[in-house]
Amino acid sequence: MGLWNLVILAALVSVSSTQFVPPYTEECRTGMYPPNGPTFKGPVSWYTVDLDLPPSKRWTAVITDKKKDLANMIQAIKDLANAFVPSGRLIELVDIALPLMVNSLPSSFGEEMKGIAADSGVHLGEVVLFNIFYEVFTVCTSVVAEDDKGNLYHGRNLDFGLFMGWDVKNKSWIISEKLKPLVVNLDFKRNNKTVFKSTNFAGYVGMLTGIKPNTFTLTMNERFSLDGGYIGILEWILGQRDGMWMSFLTRSVLENAQSYEEAKSRLAQTKMLAPAYFILGGNQTGQGCIITRSRLLSIDVLEIDLKQGRWYVLETNYDHWKDPFFLDDRRTPAMKCMNQTAQTNISLKTLYDVLSTKPVLNKLTTYTTLMQVSKGKLESYIRDCPSPCMPW
């Protein structure tokens, strides 16, 4: 049994108060869109990020509105860290060591983090820590589907906060709940024209979910591996900096790639700090794929293939050619619901239904995003998963 599986087993014991045996599943949801009911926690606000501004000023409007929520989330992380290392030395190390990393980051990202720290009043080292977390703590579901008329749809649940503090009273993950007020939609503009759009957490400068209108859509899911993000981050700290941060790569691709094929090539070939799954959708029939990455290279590319009857590709956090870990099987119920929906009925509406079905929707789910490349559409919703609900 791998390290990750052992960690999940330990967590299962710690959250046994949920009083059900995983995997908890339910019948495929219908009629969930437009979002309503107890699984819908609220809409997501839009902000503009002006790429013509100096990097340190790009996030001022977002952070001005969200500084209290960012401070609350950082404090929750510090409380968890101090619970593990009661002396406070861990956070002290973060405050001293991580600011030194900023100048080693690609210049615009480092300057943006400095601006976020200045605008929020949060220590620069803690802003860097917030941006690092996503390299190692995300679990998600992403799907690209093509309907029978050639329209492409891309949806995702962003699940975050696994093993980061279980609130027994409220049956929720502490960090997941602290992140929900930070969810924002962003319109990145240059010369007053949209370059790309994304759903983000305020204070986080990389991209996990985004669309380049009329060109491609992109999401990133964590890929668990012993040769994982921790090793890449450690190598970076020690001075080996030829790999790229995952979320910086996705942002660079969204900002600069001019086609689906160019995006696919860059995502497949760029050396990274952590393994990942990139889920990419294009603007023409058959353009949808899952790129399975190690830190060094592309291991596999699974593409939509209508001739083979594969009208969608779907990724959680396990290699598609292997069975998912039995305590964390979101893939099987998600595929069941996709197949039950059928290609003739797939749409943003029915995709939202699939992403609203437990355990695809779970206690870690912070938001659901739906994208339609041909219309340049990105819409996001903050989610909740009332008990009984899988903790992951």
C-alpha positions as CSV (number, residue, x, y, z in Angstrom):
1,M,0.0,0.0,0.0
2,G,1.4,3.4,-1.0
3,L,2.1,6.3,1.4
4,W,-1.0,8.2,0.2
5,N,-3.3,5.3,0.9
6,L,-1.9,4.9,4.4
7,V,-2.6,8.6,5.0
8,I,-6.2,8.2,3.8
9,L,-6.7,5.3,6.1
10,A,-5.5,7.3,9.0
11,A,-7.8,10.2,8.1
12,L,-10.7,7.7,7.8
13,V,-10.3,6.8,11.4
14,S,-10.0,10.5,12.4
15,V,-13.3,11.4,10.8
16,S,-15.2,8.3,11.8
17,S,-17.9,10.6,13.3
18,T,-19.3,10.9,9.8
19,Q,-20.8,7.5,10.5
20,F,-20.8,5.9,7.0
21,V,-18.6,3.5,5.2
22,P,-16.9,5.0,2.1
23,P,-17.5,5.2,-0.7
24,Y,-20.8,6.9,0.0
25,T,-22.6,7.3,-3.3
26,E,-26.1,8.5,-4.4
27,E,-28.2,8.4,-7.5
28,C,-27.1,10.8,-10.3
29,R,-28.5,14.2,-9.5
30,T,-30.8,16.1,-11.9
31,G,-32.4,19.5,-11.9
32,M,-29.6,21.1,-9.9
33,Y,-29.1,23.9,-12.4
34,P,-29.5,26.8,-12.1
35,P,-27.7,26.3,-8.8
36,N,-30.1,26.0,-5.8
37,G,-30.7,24.2,-2.6
38,P,-28.4,23.2,0.2
39,T,-25.4,22.4,-2.0
40,F,-25.3,25.9,-3.4
41,K,-23.5,28.3,-1.1
42,G,-23.4,31.4,-3.3
43,P,-22.3,33.0,-6.6
44,V,-18.7,34.1,-7.3
45,S,-17.9,37.8,-7.8
46,W,-16.0,39.1,-10.8
47,Y,-12.8,41.2,-10.8
48,T,-10.5,42.6,-13.5
49,V,-6.8,42.0,-13.4
50,D,-5.0,44.6,-15.6
51,L,-1.9,43.0,-17.0
52,D,-0.7,46.5,-18.1
53,L,-0.3,47.6,-14.5
54,P,3.0,46.9,-12.6
55,P,2.8,43.4,-11.1
56,S,2.7,44.7,-7.6
57,K,-0.5,46.7,-8.4
58,R,-2.5,44.1,-10.3
59,W,-4.3,42.5,-7.4
60,T,-5.0,45.6,-5.3
61,A,-8.8,45.7,-6.0
62,V,-9.2,42.0,-5.3
63,I,-7.1,42.1,-2.1
64,T,-8.8,45.3,-0.8
65,D,-12.1,43.4,-0.8
66,K,-10.7,40.1,0.5
67,K,-7.9,41.1,2.9
68,K,-9.9,40.1,6.0
69,D,-10.8,36.7,4.5
70,L,-7.2,36.1,3.4
71,A,-5.9,37.0,6.9
72,N,-8.5,34.6,8.5
73,M,-7.4,31.8,6.2
74,I,-3.7,32.4,6.9
75,Q,-4.4,32.4,10.6
76,A,-6.1,29.0,10.3
77,I,-3.1,27.6,8.6
78,K,-0.8,29.0,11.3
79,D,-3.0,27.5,14.0
80,L,-2.7,24.1,12.3
81,A,1.0,24.5,12.0
82,N,1.4,25.5,15.6
83,A,-0.7,22.5,16.6
84,F,1.9,20.2,15.0
85,V,4.9,22.3,16.2
86,P,3.7,24.0,19.4
87,S,6.9,26.1,19.7
88,G,5.9,28.3,16.8
89,R,9.2,27.6,15.2
90,L,7.6,26.4,12.0
91,I,5.8,29.7,11.3
92,E,8.9,31.6,12.3
93,L,10.8,29.6,9.7
94,V,8.1,30.5,7.1
95,D,8.4,34.2,7.9
96,I,12.2,34.1,7.7
97,A,12.9,31.6,4.9
98,L,10.1,31.9,2.4
99,P,10.4,35.6,1.6
100,L,13.9,34.7,0.3
101,M,12.3,32.5,-2.3
102,V,10.3,35.4,-3.9
103,N,13.3,36.8,-5.8
104,S,14.0,33.3,-7.2
105,L,10.5,33.1,-8.8
106,P,9.7,34.4,-12.3
107,S,9.8,38.1,-11.7
108,S,6.2,39.0,-12.3
109,F,4.9,36.3,-9.9
110,G,7.3,37.4,-7.2
111,E,6.3,41.0,-7.6
112,E,2.6,40.1,-7.5
113,M,3.1,38.3,-4.2
114,K,4.9,41.3,-2.8
115,G,2.0,43.5,-3.8
116,I,-0.5,41.1,-2.2
117,A,1.5,41.1,1.0
118,A,1.6,44.9,1.0
119,D,-2.2,45.3,0.2
120,S,-3.3,42.7,2.7
121,G,-0.9,43.2,5.6
122,V,-0.2,39.5,5.6
123,H,3.5,38.6,6.0
124,L,5.2,38.0,2.7
125,G,6.4,34.5,3.8
126,E,2.8,33.5,4.6
127,V,1.7,34.7,1.1
128,V,4.4,32.6,-0.4
129,L,3.3,29.6,1.8
130,F,-0.3,30.1,0.6
131,N,0.8,29.9,-3.1
132,I,2.9,26.8,-2.4
133,F,0.2,24.8,-0.8
134,Y,-1.6,24.1,-4.0
135,E,1.3,22.1,-5.4
136,V,0.6,19.4,-2.8
137,F,-2.9,19.5,-1.3
138,T,-5.5,19.6,-4.1
139,V,-7.9,16.8,-5.0
140,C,-10.3,17.5,-7.8
141,T,-12.6,16.3,-10.6
142,S,-12.4,17.6,-14.1
143,V,-14.2,16.7,-17.3
144,V,-14.2,17.8,-21.0
145,A,-17.2,16.6,-23.0
146,E,-18.3,17.0,-26.6
147,D,-22.0,17.0,-27.5
148,D,-23.5,15.5,-30.7
149,K,-23.3,18.9,-32.4
150,G,-19.6,19.4,-31.8
151,N,-19.9,21.8,-28.9
152,L,-17.2,21.4,-26.2
153,Y,-17.9,21.8,-22.4
154,H,-15.5,21.8,-19.6
155,G,-16.4,21.5,-15.9
156,R,-14.5,21.0,-12.7
157,N,-14.9,20.7,-8.9
158,L,-12.0,22.2,-7.0
159,D,-11.5,20.2,-3.8
160,F,-8.9,21.5,-1.4
161,G,-7.9,21.1,2.3
162,L,-7.5,17.3,2.7
163,F,-6.2,16.5,6.2
164,M,-5.9,20.2,7.1
165,G,-8.0,20.2,10.2
166,W,-11.3,18.4,10.7
167,D,-14.0,20.4,12.4
168,V,-15.8,17.6,14.4
169,K,-18.7,19.9,15.4
170,N,-19.5,21.1,11.9
171,K,-18.3,18.0,10.0
172,S,-16.1,20.0,7.7
173,W,-12.5,20.6,6.8
174,I,-11.3,23.9,8.4
175,I,-9.2,25.1,5.5
176,S,-11.8,24.2,2.9
177,E,-14.3,26.4,4.6
178,K,-11.9,29.3,5.1
179,L,-11.1,29.2,1.3
180,K,-14.7,29.6,0.2
181,P,-14.9,33.3,0.9
182,L,-11.7,33.8,-1.2
183,V,-13.2,32.3,-4.4
184,V,-13.2,34.9,-7.2
185,N,-13.7,35.0,-10.9
186,L,-11.0,37.0,-12.7
187,D,-10.9,38.7,-16.1
188,F,-7.2,39.2,-17.1
189,K,-7.0,42.1,-19.6
190,R,-4.3,43.6,-21.7
191,N,-5.0,46.8,-23.8
192,N,-8.5,46.6,-22.3
193,K,-9.1,43.3,-24.1
194,T,-9.7,39.9,-22.3
195,V,-6.6,37.6,-22.5
196,F,-8.1,34.9,-20.4
197,K,-10.5,34.3,-17.5
198,S,-10.1,32.2,-14.4
199,T,-11.6,31.1,-11.1
200,N,-9.1,31.6,-8.3
201,F,-8.6,32.1,-4.7
202,A,-7.8,35.7,-3.8
203,G,-4.1,36.0,-3.0
204,Y,-3.1,33.1,-5.2
205,V,-1.3,34.1,-8.3
206,G,-1.1,30.8,-10.2
207,M,-4.0,29.3,-12.2
208,L,-5.9,26.1,-11.5
209,T,-9.0,26.8,-13.7
210,G,-9.2,29.0,-16.8
211,I,-10.4,29.7,-20.3
212,K,-8.9,31.5,-23.2
213,P,-12.1,32.5,-25.0
214,N,-12.7,30.8,-28.4
215,T,-9.3,29.0,-28.0
216,F,-9.1,26.5,-25.2
217,T,-10.1,25.7,-21.6
218,L,-7.7,24.3,-18.9
219,T,-7.9,22.8,-15.4
220,M,-5.2,21.2,-13.3
221,N,-5.6,18.3,-10.9
222,E,-3.1,17.0,-8.4
223,R,-1.3,13.7,-9.2
224,F,-0.2,11.8,-6.2
225,S,3.3,10.4,-6.4
226,L,6.2,9.6,-4.1
227,D,8.3,11.8,-6.5
228,G,5.9,14.6,-5.7
229,G,5.6,18.3,-5.1
230,Y,7.5,18.1,-1.7
231,I,10.6,17.0,-3.5
232,G,10.4,19.6,-6.2
233,I,9.8,22.4,-3.7
234,L,12.8,21.2,-1.6
235,E,15.0,21.1,-4.7
236,W,13.8,24.7,-5.5
237,I,14.7,25.9,-2.0
238,L,18.1,24.2,-2.3
239,G,18.8,26.0,-5.6
240,Q,17.8,23.6,-8.4
241,R,15.4,25.8,-10.3
242,D,15.1,24.3,-13.8
243,G,11.5,23.1,-13.1
244,M,8.4,25.2,-13.2
245,W,5.6,25.6,-10.6
246,M,2.5,23.8,-11.9
247,S,0.1,26.8,-11.4
248,F,2.6,29.2,-12.9
249,L,2.9,27.0,-16.0
250,T,-0.9,26.9,-16.4
251,R,-1.0,30.7,-16.0
252,S,1.7,31.1,-18.6
253,V,-0.1,28.8,-21.0
254,L,-3.4,30.7,-20.5
255,E,-1.7,34.0,-21.1
256,N,0.6,33.1,-24.0
257,A,-0.5,30.0,-25.9
258,Q,-2.4,30.8,-29.1
259,S,-4.0,27.4,-29.8
260,Y,-5.1,24.1,-28.3
261,E,-2.1,22.3,-29.9
262,E,0.4,24.9,-28.6
263,A,-1.1,24.6,-25.1
264,K,-1.0,20.8,-25.2
265,S,2.7,20.9,-26.3
266,R,3.8,23.2,-23.5
267,L,1.8,21.4,-20.8
268,A,3.3,18.1,-22.0
269,Q,6.9,19.1,-22.3
270,T,7.7,21.6,-19.6
271,K,9.7,20.3,-16.7
272,M,7.8,20.9,-13.4
273,L,8.2,20.9,-9.7
274,A,5.3,18.4,-9.1
275,P,3.5,15.8,-11.0
276,A,0.0,16.7,-12.3
277,Y,-2.9,16.1,-14.6
278,F,-3.7,18.8,-17.1
279,I,-7.2,18.6,-18.5
280,L,-7.4,20.6,-21.7
281,G,-10.3,21.4,-24.0
282,G,-10.1,23.0,-27.4
283,N,-12.5,24.7,-29.8
284,Q,-12.9,22.0,-32.5
285,T,-14.3,18.5,-32.5
286,G,-12.1,16.0,-30.8
287,Q,-10.1,18.5,-29.0
288,G,-10.1,17.4,-25.4
289,C,-7.5,15.5,-23.4
290,I,-6.0,14.5,-20.1
291,I,-2.2,15.0,-20.0
292,T,-0.7,12.8,-17.3
293,R,2.6,14.3,-16.1
294,S,5.6,13.3,-14.0
295,R,7.8,16.1,-12.9
296,L,10.0,15.6,-15.9
297,L,7.8,14.5,-18.8
298,S,4.4,13.5,-20.2
299,I,3.5,9.9,-19.4
300,D,0.3,9.6,-21.2
301,V,-2.2,11.7,-23.2
302,L,-5.8,10.4,-23.3
303,E,-7.9,12.2,-26.0
304,I,-11.6,12.5,-26.9
305,D,-12.0,9.9,-29.7
306,L,-15.5,9.9,-31.2
307,K,-14.7,7.0,-33.5
308,Q,-14.0,4.9,-30.4
309,G,-17.1,6.2,-28.6
310,R,-15.1,8.3,-26.2
311,W,-17.0,11.6,-26.2
312,Y,-15.6,12.8,-22.9
313,V,-12.5,12.5,-20.8
314,L,-12.7,12.6,-17.0
315,E,-10.0,12.9,-14.4
316,T,-10.0,12.8,-10.6
317,N,-6.6,12.1,-9.0
318,Y,-5.6,8.7,-10.2
319,D,-4.0,7.5,-13.5
320,H,-6.9,6.6,-15.8
321,W,-5.4,3.2,-16.7
322,K,-5.4,2.2,-13.0
323,D,-8.2,1.6,-10.5
324,P,-8.7,4.5,-8.1
325,F,-8.1,3.9,-4.4
326,F,-11.3,2.2,-3.2
327,L,-11.9,4.8,-0.4
328,D,-11.6,7.7,-2.8
329,D,-13.5,6.5,-6.0
330,R,-15.1,9.6,-7.4
331,R,-14.3,8.5,-11.0
332,T,-16.8,5.6,-11.1
333,P,-19.9,7.6,-10.0
334,A,-18.8,10.5,-12.2
335,M,-18.5,8.3,-15.3
336,K,-21.8,6.5,-14.4
337,C,-23.6,9.9,-14.4
338,M,-21.9,11.0,-17.6
339,N,-22.9,7.8,-19.4
340,Q,-26.4,8.1,-18.0
341,T,-26.7,11.7,-19.2
342,A,-25.5,10.6,-22.7
343,Q,-23.8,12.7,-25.4
344,T,-27.0,14.0,-26.9
345,N,-28.0,15.6,-23.5
346,I,-24.6,17.0,-22.3
347,S,-24.6,20.7,-21.6
348,L,-23.5,23.1,-18.9
349,K,-26.7,22.3,-17.1
350,T,-26.3,18.5,-17.1
351,L,-22.5,18.8,-16.4
352,Y,-23.4,20.7,-13.2
353,D,-25.7,17.8,-12.3
354,V,-22.8,15.4,-12.6
355,L,-20.5,17.6,-10.5
356,S,-23.3,17.9,-7.9
357,T,-23.6,14.1,-7.3
358,K,-21.9,12.7,-4.2
359,P,-19.1,11.8,-3.8
360,V,-18.0,13.8,-6.8
361,L,-19.3,16.6,-4.6
362,N,-17.8,16.1,-1.2
363,K,-16.7,17.9,2.0
364,L,-13.5,19.2,0.3
365,T,-15.4,20.9,-2.7
366,T,-14.9,24.6,-2.6
367,Y,-16.3,25.6,-6.0
368,T,-17.7,24.2,-9.2
369,T,-16.7,25.9,-12.5
370,L,-18.4,25.4,-15.9
371,M,-16.8,26.6,-19.2
372,Q,-18.0,26.7,-22.8
373,V,-15.1,27.7,-25.1
374,S,-17.2,28.7,-28.1
375,K,-19.0,31.4,-26.1
376,G,-16.1,32.4,-23.9
377,K,-18.2,31.5,-21.0
378,L,-16.9,30.8,-17.4
379,E,-19.3,30.6,-14.5
380,S,-18.5,29.4,-11.0
381,Y,-20.4,28.6,-7.8
382,I,-19.3,28.1,-4.2
383,R,-20.4,24.7,-3.0
384,D,-21.5,22.9,0.2
385,C,-22.0,19.2,0.8
386,P,-24.5,18.7,3.7
387,S,-24.0,15.4,5.6
388,P,-24.1,12.5,4.9
389,C,-21.2,13.4,2.6
390,M,-17.8,11.9,1.9
391,P,-15.0,13.8,3.7
392,W,-13.1,13.6,0.4
